[in-house]
Amino acid sequence: MQFRLFEPTVYINRRSVLKNKIKKGLIILMGNEESGMNYKDNWYPFRQDSNFLYYFGINTAGLAAIIDADSGDEIIFGNELTVEDIVWTGPLPSLLEMAAAVGVSEIQPYKNIGSIISQAIAGNRKIHFIPPYRSENKIKLAQWFQVSVNAVNEMVSVPLIKAIVSQRSYKESCEVEEMDKAAVISADMHLAAMRYAKPGMKEFEVMAKVKETAYAHNGSLSFHPIVTIHGETLHNVYSGNTIKEGQMVLCDAGAATDMNYAGDLTCTFPVGKNFTPKQKEVYEIVLNAHHSSVAMLKPGILFKDVYLNAAQKIVEGMQSLGVMKGNAGEAVAAGAHAMFFQCGLGHMIGLDVHDMEDLGEPYVGYTDVLKKSTQFGMKSLRLGRALEPGFTLTVEPGIYMIPQLMDKWKGEHKFTEFINYSALEQFRDFSGIRVEEDYLITENGYRLLGKKLPMSVTEVEALRAESLA
């Protein structure tokens, strides 16, 4: 094989569980196609659909599959390579060989899937599929069902979404092993940034080391890295600034293993050997929020409550600096903490860096009873539900000083009972700080995935001093 697989029984068992959950009808799982960047044959790096990988494991473009919950039949659809294909690719395993490696005995040409769906429609059978996020798959589904492209998303199967979430949320031991690998490579990516960065460099020079480390370990990127002196911009992808003494670098990066399991870590470190006194004070507040949140991780606790705890720790820390005032609990309930903490505390992680996000946050991170908040700040919390053994997730508190938000809220006289706007001015050009680690929820608590990064002020400054010696 050109790619690694788990044992066939892993995929066979997963599909069996799915059939038992759905009970009736056809289940369609779409693989992904190659996608051209600027012309047809200049492709983006291929990424197989995560749900297809979970149930069928085959990391090859141009496939789809049907599982018949009534008969138990499982079919993989694709086209065997022609000699003209082999001229470009070299000889590869046949589709039949790849299917056998994941416990599937029946393959059919890709074109046959349309007629099978048509027969099911004619027989008034239930057909299940999940929301397509690739336009080519949305178009195919529209053609097969003879509906408009816009109508496809109205036809998705909520029972299938819930069934998949109920399986993928609980990581098997073989998956946890892959996630440990991803987290170790991710940690090495961050160590590379912390050791390589020097005053006068461009951000992209540091980012190059981060990316190099992922690929040097036979990995890839689980998402486009953030390497920036403007940590206040939550998803900053610009990397052309010169890093200077007195500034901080925020690095948010993760590796994907060759089986596509993701890591996602964040570190913040000084460009020079030491944090400034003000940077150190704020960093310690973030670190306290992080450690306090991690200590809460265990089965049964709402991650929403872990988030609220982090928010309160941040408010209390900002109160110690004279920037916030009043009752900390009331400030969090009102949403005043979002002046500094605008994003969520973490998210599920697995085959996707935001695991199963294509299936919808209401199904992945919440329940039929627990709904997402609409409050600024808390509405960005991707995971709120009670934690359970087998969940893998990130914990990533931060403090972000955004001048535009300061000006807006000050101009609106918003939260004046909680925010000292005159004291806040000293942080106008502060930027942002975030720390992030990946965790597995165990039967009795939690464990770190991968290996520990230097995180305390002492550890980070020691590493920077060594790197700049």
Order of alpha helices (4+ residues) and beta strands (2+ residues): alpha-beta-alpha-beta-beta-alpha-alpha-beta-alpha-beta-alpha-alpha-alpha-alpha-beta-beta-beta-beta-beta-alpha-alpha-alpha-alpha-beta-beta-alpha-alpha-beta-beta-beta-alpha
